[in-house]
Amino acid sequence: MQQHSGQHLITAVADHLFKLKTTSWELGRFRSAIELDTPSMTAEQVAAIEQSVNEKIRDRLPVNVRELSLDDPEVEQVRWPGFA
């Protein structure tokens, strides 16, 4: 759950800061990967995402878990609180 929540947080921050959408992700036992819709990223972008994610972790933002059925129209609207 920790890795899964972390993936969602990184994805939300990348989208919020740089409008980078996640195209795929894989959570592995020893290595995880998040693919964003960009051919490359600068070191500054990576550092900004890392800094923002770490700040949110230190702020202990609450995690709310909800289950939605696939046919629920709200599925398309799910976003992290605080990210517009």
N, C-alpha and C positions, 0 to 999 in steps of 0.2 A: 504494500500500500504506500509505503514511503516513496519508492521509486515512481510509482504511478502518479502520485500527487505531485512529485517533483517535475515530472514530464508536463503535466498540465500547467504548472506555474511557469516553467520555462517557455512553453508555447504561448501562454497569455502575455508574458512580458515581451517576447519577440514580436508578437502581433501589435501590441500597444506602442512599443517604442519605434518600430521600423516597418510596420504593416507587413510583416513576413508571416505568411500562412504556413502551417505545418502540412506537408504533403504525405509524410509517413513517419512512423516511429516504431521502435522495437525496444522492448525492455528485456534485457538478457540477464543471465545469472552473473556474468562477470563484466559485461559491457552493454551499454545502452546507447541508442542512437536516435536523434531527432533530425529529420530532413525538412529543410525549409525551402520555400519557393524562390530561391535565389541561387545563381551559379557560384557565388562566393560572398564572404563576409570579411570586413576589415577587422583587425585586432581590436580597434576601438569599439566596434559594434559588439563583439563578443564580450569585451570587458564591461560595457554598459549593461548588457543583459545579465551578466554574472553579478554585478554590483546591485542591480535592482532586485534580482531574485534573492540574494543574500539579505538585503534590507527587509524584504517582505517576510523572510523566514525569521529574522531577529525580531520583527514586529509581532510575531506570533498571530498572524492573520488566521481567523477561524476557517475551518474547512467544513462546508456543508455538503452532505451527501444526499442526493435524491435519485430515485430510480424513475425513469420515464420510459414509457413504451415507445417502440420505434415509430408508431403512427401518431404519436402526440406531436402537434404542431410546435410545441415549445422546445422540442429537441433542436430545432434550427436556431433558436434564440439563446441557447445556454451560453453564458459568458461568466467570467470571474467577476465578483463584485469589485467595484472600484475601477474597472476597465470599461470605458465607453467606446 
